[in-house]
Amino acid sequence: MRILITGGAGYLGSVTSLLALAQGHDVRVVDNLLHGATALAALRAQNHFEFCRADICDQAAMAEAARDMDAVVHLAAIVGDPACSVEPDLARKVNYDAAVQLFETCRRAGAKRFVFASTCSNYGRMADSSVPATEDFELRPVSLYAETKVAVERRLLQESEPGMTVTVLRFSTLFGLSPRMRFDLTVNEFVMRVLSEGRLVVYGEQFWRPYVHVSDAARAILKLLEAPPEIVQRQVFNVGDTGENYRKLDLVEIIRDQLGEYDVKFVKRHEDPRDYRVSFERIKNTLGYAITRRVSEGVNEIAASIRSGALHPLDDPQKYNTAPVT
């Protein structure tokens, strides 16, 4: 396929772009390089790769980028609650307005598939987190980031047409190595803190989240693009594994098992409204999808890269979607 990947130089985007290229697809990446161009070195070394530096709010640039594409994977966004809270108006413009405009642009350009990257944060605070949320559960967004994702989901699923296969992927919290590394993601940050400081401060250790390795998230996107249109049209899939729902308390123990003893301070936080466990049976049963790496394996790979010096400097602002926490 000829695949357009927005945000293709980002944390998930760069891994997805490399995987698509490895599988023989032609890849055109659009990215404004807000978080740097580190990933481009690996991408530009590949055949069948094209890069367009542009902002997704630039309608003319996106119309040109969408030309002659078979599939569009829309990853570009202001990602995460902290980043959205810094400039909420910009977050709405990028995450909602630009996403809807891009969808219309791609439909006019004749793209056959449109994949929208959403989030399991859409489930918000579940009334009973002992019951894993399926894709049919009520969405209860409690942050601007999740609100924008829910709004786009509803717009796309309502307006999709038979000539264009539209699918929504709700990703678990990502972890693992990427050409554009991030240390503001829970697992990555915890490992970095333990190795660089020898201690960890954990807020709200009792709240549940699902986690998925960034490479498995990329695999889900490519597996979806390979699926027959009739089984994924206007469908929503949670991306992850039901066994990879953890509390922060569980992550502390997994890291201790892998890296040894370290000091931990737990700070009780009752106001965090996000508390959700998620089911991933639909993507497993419909697409035959299964993860290949668990959190414990991600801990080891991140730790090995930090110890080797490959990820230094750890406080590089480009490794964070917001300013590094000190």
C-alpha positions, 0 to 999 in steps of 0.5 A: 500500500501507499500509506500516509502516516501523520505524526510519523516521526513521533514515538509511535509514528516512527515505529509504525513507519519503520514496520510498514516500510519493512513490510514493503509498503510505500510510506509518506510521513507528515510531521512538524518535528515539534519534538525533534527529528531524531527518528528521521535518520532511521527512516530516511535510510529506508527505500520507499520513504517520503517525508513532508514537514508540515503541520496537520492544521495546514489544510493545503499541505495536508491535501497535497500529502493525502494525494494518491494515498491508499491508506491514512494512519492519523497519529499526529496530536498533542498527546497526553493530559499534561501537554493538552493542559498547557495550551487547551485551545491549541489542543482542541484545534489540533486534536479535533478540528485538524483531525476532522478536516484531515478525514474530509481531505482524505475522503475527497482524495480517494483514500480507501482506509482511515485509521484513527489513533484514540486512547483507552483513557476514554473510559475515564473512571469506571464505576467498577474497575474489576470488570474490564471495559469492552469497546461497547462500554460507556465512554467517560472522558475526564480530561481534555485529551480524552474529550477530543479523542471521543469527539473525533471518534463519534464524528468519524464513525457517524460520517464514514461511507462505504467507499472508505473503511474507517477504524478507531484504535484505542491504545493502552498506555505505551512503553518501550524503545522508539527512535523518538524516545519518551520518558514521560510515559509511566513504565519508561519513566519509572525505569529511568528514575530507578536507574538514574536516581535509585528511588521512585515517588509514586502517586496514586498507586491504586489506580488501574491502567492497561499497557502495551509495547510501542512495537505491538501497538505498531503491529496492531496498526499494520494488522488492521490495514491488512484485514478485510475491509468488511470486518473492520469498517466502522469498528473500534478496537482496544489495543493491548492484552487483558493480562497487561492491566496493572496498578502502579503498585504492580509496576513497582513490583515488576521493576523490582523483580527485574532490576532489584531493590530500590527506595519507593515513596507512595503518595496517596492520591484520591483525586485522580479520576482515571481508573480503568481496566480494559478487555482486548478480546475483540482485537484478538478474536477479530484480527488474531492479534496478540502482543509479543512483549510484556511490561517485564520485557519492556523494563529490561530493554529500557534498562539495558539501553539506559545502562549502555548510554544509548538513551542519554541525556535522559533529561533531553526535552525532546524525550518528553511531550512536556517539560521533564519533571524534576 
